[in-house]
């Protein structure tokens, strides 16, 4: 067995973990493939943030086992933490590793494949356009809808000096962009001794030598003090692309979710980011159909989205999670078989006696927000028609390349082949709904 593939579900923290695993496995002689191969190793890094995520993981494992019967499937991540026995019994699954064990995943695999002693030589060539670096894990918050603290544990940060060294290492290997990830990135440093912060980390990285830029994963507006926002809008090393975990814009719903924030605070934060970095992509996670969400609550959210400078959304229909404050009494601790069911079938009464939202209403609300998100994304990209932007080749091809601009626009360009990870300058030449074309600037 000399090849492996990795299938990530969920957040960018999973991508960062997989990035590290791939580096170690390649250094020990295994070949990374984009797709599973018969007889190869298939690593599945799972998510359990919604019932749909659970179903998608199981569907992938079943298909991988069916289409690649000679492969060994290793399953880890948040669903593996929550339902190890159910996953271990699935066809083709060789190992199930909890979140606590995943740091040792490459060593565990190499030991069992008798490849551990075989390293040698220089680091592998660049295998991705960007380096993903996990600097924080876990969460100390207690949002009523979220299961992640129970499967990831308390917030834990990588020491600042270690993080700076890791960033410099990836930059020395030729990565022009480093993506900093965390389950709750804005909590970075609060657990360290001496105490630190995300702002401290960004300032240290801003002062570090090397040719690299930084992109940040999701940020929590509840932990974004003015000094941090000022740095985000002023530091040229930070890509102008900010994604916020807003969740809702109705004060009663925010209180019910256990989020100590207000729409007015959201508006002020988005306005400051937009004014400070006018070219920035501004995204948000939002939840529709949380128990008790009325038409008035949803109208507040929809109106907020329309008048905001947000340029895209990730829309999540509420999905009850066992063990969360918002989970229905009849659903909490549900069996694996229950987790295969469509979450829209849930019809119990949620915690605090809040009425559940009808599935058809939930779907209609989600569709409306997604339509608004598509329109705002189109309008954002159209602003840059005819303009030149910095970018990075994320997918080379014989007749051109896919470029990711600094502000998060994916651009298709024709012409000469470009190596993956090459910094480029691209001019936007055409914008349609869902597609952006451009040309490389010599």
HELIX and SHEET records of a PDB file:
HELIX    1   1 UNK A   12  UNK A   27  1                                  16    
HELIX    2   2 UNK A   51  UNK A   67  1                                  17    
HELIX    3   3 UNK A   78  UNK A   82  1                                   5    
HELIX    4   4 UNK A   84  UNK A   88  1                                   5    
HELIX    5   5 UNK A  102  UNK A  104  5                                   3    
HELIX    6   6 UNK A  105  UNK A  112  1                                   8    
HELIX    7   7 UNK A  148  UNK A  152  1                                   5    
HELIX    8   8 UNK A  160  UNK A  172  1                                  13    
HELIX    9   9 UNK A  185  UNK A  187  5                                   3    
HELIX   10  10 UNK A  198  UNK A  207  1                                  10    
HELIX   11  11 UNK A  221  UNK A  223  5                                   3    
HELIX   12  12 UNK A  226  UNK A  234  1                                   9    
HELIX   13  13 UNK A  251  UNK A  257  1                                   7    
HELIX   14  14 UNK A  263  UNK A  276  1                                  14    
HELIX   15  15 UNK A  295  UNK A  307  1                                  13    
HELIX   16  16 UNK A  336  UNK A  339  1                                   4    
HELIX   17  17 UNK A  343  UNK A  345  5                                   3    
HELIX   18  18 UNK A  351  UNK A  353  5                                   3    
HELIX   19  19 UNK A  359  UNK A  382  1                                  24    
SHEET    1   A 5 UNK A  31  UNK A  32  0                                        
SHEET    2   A 5 UNK A   3  UNK A   8  1                                        
SHEET    3   A 5 UNK A  41  UNK A  46  1                                        
SHEET    4   A 5 UNK A  72  UNK A  77  1                                        
SHEET    5   A 5 UNK A  93  UNK A  96  1                                        
SHEET    1   B 4 UNK A 156  UNK A 157  0                                        
SHEET    2   B 4 UNK A 131  UNK A 137 -1                                        
SHEET    3   B 4 UNK A 177  UNK A 182  1                                        
SHEET    4   B 4 UNK A 213  UNK A 216  1                                        
SHEET    1   C 3 UNK A 241  UNK A 247  0                                        
SHEET    2   C 3 UNK A 281  UNK A 288  1                                        
SHEET    3   C 3 UNK A 312  UNK A 317  1                                        
SHEET    1   D 6 UNK A 388  UNK A 397  0                                        
SHEET    2   D 6 UNK A 400  UNK A 405 -1                                        
SHEET    3   D 6 UNK A 410  UNK A 414 -1                                        
SHEET    4   D 6 UNK A 435  UNK A 440  1                                        
SHEET    5   D 6 UNK A 423  UNK A 432 -1                                        
SHEET    6   D 6 UNK A 388  UNK A 397 -1                                        
END                                                                             
